[in-house]
Amino acid sequence: MERAVILCDGYFGQSTGKTANGLVRYSKRYLIVGVIDHTKTGRDAGDVLDG
């Protein structure tokens, strides 16, 4: 499985970041190893998506 980092600055966890959100939740092709979004610094991607 290929590894990937998602750059979604300012949009991760919002409806406008739906591609990034979907990749983090459901990707079977990539192992998502990180998300870059300066508005979510220090937060866990799962917590951002699921509250």
C-alpha positions, -999 to 999 in steps of 0.1 A, spaced: 0 0 0 14 34 -9 17 61 17 2 96 13 1 129 30 -29 151 24 -25 189 20 -59 205 28 -50 238 43 -80 254 59 -105 229 46 -100 196 65 -130 186 84 -154 209 65 -177 201 36 -154 219 13 -127 194 21 -147 164 12 -121 147 -9 -95 148 19 -121 138 44 -131 108 23 -95 97 18 -88 98 55 -120 78 63 -122 53 34 -90 50 13 -81 15 4 -54 25 -20 -34 47 2 -22 46 38 -27 82 49 2 91 72 -6 127 78 -28 157 71 -14 192 67 -39 220 77 -26 249 97 -60 255 112 -60 220 129 -24 220 142 -18 194 169 -52 177 165 -59 141 156 -75 137 122 -101 113 135 -111 137 162 -114 165 136 -137 144 114 -158 127 141 -159 154 167 
